[in-house]
């Protein structure tokens, strides 16, 4: 089965939005509103070349949003289609994100997640992310984390 990660293009927008909605829907009751990724402007993110898609046999199964910032790469979103979860695709996208961060000349990658997404916080901690702080942004209670990729 061929797996390919590439920059998203406008034709991918509907698949990206469907994956985000399906992947994050389970968090709406927990948070009490839509999580940040469900509110993002994917057309603008695609135009800015911040979105990557993971295709499996020519079907978009996951996505990654990487935003270059001043001192680190922001891993703004990673989502896998619910029917494709558990097959290692998320891990593949996270590895790609780290390599893209290094390739762009950054020593660190950072992210944030909602404080009620305990499973995400645990996963990121297991793969080397360290919590830096917590705060509220856009009405969402977030946990901020960073991973140093090189000294």
C-alpha positions as CSV (number, residue, x, y, z in Angstrom):
1,X,0.0,0.0,0.0
2,X,1.6,3.3,-1.1
3,X,1.7,6.1,1.4
4,X,2.7,9.6,0.3
5,X,3.0,12.9,2.2
6,X,2.8,16.0,0.0
7,X,1.8,19.7,0.2
8,X,-2.0,20.0,0.0
9,X,-3.6,21.8,-2.9
10,X,-7.0,23.4,-3.2
11,X,-8.6,20.3,-4.5
12,X,-7.8,18.6,-1.2
13,X,-9.8,21.2,0.9
14,X,-13.0,19.3,1.2
15,X,-11.2,16.1,2.2
16,X,-9.1,18.0,4.8
17,X,-12.2,19.6,6.3
18,X,-14.1,16.3,6.4
19,X,-11.1,14.6,8.2
20,X,-10.8,17.5,10.7
21,X,-14.5,17.4,11.5
22,X,-14.6,13.6,11.9
23,X,-11.4,13.5,13.9
24,X,-12.3,16.3,16.3
25,X,-16.1,15.7,16.7
26,X,-15.6,13.5,19.7
27,X,-14.0,16.4,21.6
28,X,-16.9,18.8,21.2
29,X,-18.9,17.4,24.1
30,X,-15.8,17.3,26.3
31,X,-14.8,20.9,25.5
32,X,-18.3,22.3,25.2
33,X,-17.6,23.8,21.8
34,X,-15.7,23.1,18.6
35,X,-11.9,22.7,19.1
36,X,-9.7,25.2,17.3
37,X,-8.8,23.0,14.3
38,X,-12.5,22.8,13.4
39,X,-12.6,26.6,13.1
40,X,-9.5,27.1,11.0
41,X,-9.5,28.6,7.5
42,X,-8.1,25.7,5.5
43,X,-8.3,27.5,2.1
44,X,-5.9,30.2,3.5
45,X,-3.7,27.6,5.2
46,X,-3.4,25.6,1.9
47,X,-2.7,28.8,-0.1
48,X,0.1,29.6,2.5
49,X,1.5,26.1,1.9
50,X,1.2,25.1,5.6
51,X,-0.9,22.0,5.0
52,X,0.4,18.6,4.1
53,X,-1.7,15.5,3.4
54,X,-1.0,11.9,3.8
55,X,-2.4,9.8,0.9
56,X,-2.8,6.1,1.1
57,X,-3.6,4.5,-2.3
58,X,-4.5,8.0,-3.6
59,X,-7.0,8.7,-0.9
60,X,-6.3,11.5,1.7
61,X,-6.2,9.8,5.1
62,X,-4.6,12.5,7.2
63,X,-3.2,16.0,7.4
64,X,-0.6,18.1,9.1
65,X,-0.5,21.8,9.5
66,X,3.0,23.3,10.0
67,X,3.5,27.0,10.5
68,X,7.0,28.5,10.6
69,X,7.4,31.0,13.5
70,X,10.2,33.1,14.8
71,X,12.0,30.6,17.0
72,X,10.3,27.3,16.3
73,X,8.0,25.4,13.9
74,X,4.4,25.3,15.1
75,X,2.7,21.9,14.7
76,X,-0.7,23.5,14.5
77,X,-2.7,20.4,13.7
78,X,-2.4,16.7,13.0
79,X,-5.5,14.7,12.2
80,X,-6.2,11.2,10.8
81,X,-9.5,10.0,9.3
82,X,-11.2,8.0,12.0
83,X,-11.4,4.9,9.8
84,X,-7.6,5.0,9.2
85,X,-6.7,5.6,12.9
86,X,-4.5,3.0,14.6
87,X,-2.5,2.2,11.5
88,X,0.5,4.3,12.4
89,X,-0.4,7.2,10.1
90,X,-0.4,9.8,12.9
91,X,3.1,8.7,13.9
92,X,4.2,8.9,10.3
93,X,3.0,12.5,10.1
94,X,4.6,13.4,13.4
95,X,8.0,12.1,12.1
96,X,7.5,14.0,8.9
97,X,6.8,17.2,10.9
98,X,10.0,16.8,12.9
99,X,12.1,16.3,9.7
100,X,10.4,19.2,8.0
101,X,11.2,21.3,11.1
102,X,14.9,20.4,10.9
103,X,14.9,20.9,7.1
104,X,13.5,24.4,7.6
105,X,16.4,25.2,10.0
106,X,14.6,25.1,13.3
107,X,15.9,23.4,16.4
108,X,12.5,23.0,18.1
109,X,8.9,22.2,17.2
110,X,6.0,23.4,19.4
111,X,2.4,22.6,19.7
112,X,-0.6,23.2,21.9
113,X,-3.7,21.1,22.7
114,X,-6.8,21.5,24.8
115,X,-6.3,20.7,28.4
116,X,-9.1,18.1,28.3
117,X,-7.4,16.1,25.6
118,X,-5.5,14.1,28.1
119,X,-4.7,11.3,25.6
120,X,-3.0,13.8,23.3
121,X,-1.0,15.3,26.1
122,X,0.1,11.8,27.2
123,X,1.1,10.8,23.6
124,X,3.1,14.0,23.0
125,X,4.9,13.5,26.4
126,X,5.8,9.9,25.4
127,X,7.5,11.1,22.2
128,X,9.6,13.8,23.8
129,X,7.4,16.9,24.1
130,X,7.7,18.8,27.3
131,X,4.9,21.0,28.7
132,X,6.0,24.6,28.9
133,X,2.9,26.3,30.2
134,X,-0.9,26.5,30.2
135,X,-3.1,29.4,29.3
136,X,-6.3,30.5,27.7
137,X,-6.4,31.6,24.0
138,X,-9.4,32.2,21.9
139,X,-11.6,31.0,24.8
140,X,-9.8,27.6,24.8
141,X,-7.8,26.3,27.7
142,X,-4.5,25.1,26.2
143,X,-1.5,23.1,27.2
144,X,1.6,24.3,25.3
145,X,4.4,21.9,24.6
146,X,7.8,21.9,22.9
147,X,10.3,19.3,21.6
148,X,13.9,20.2,21.0
149,X,15.2,18.4,17.9
150,X,18.8,19.5,18.2
151,X,20.9,21.5,20.6
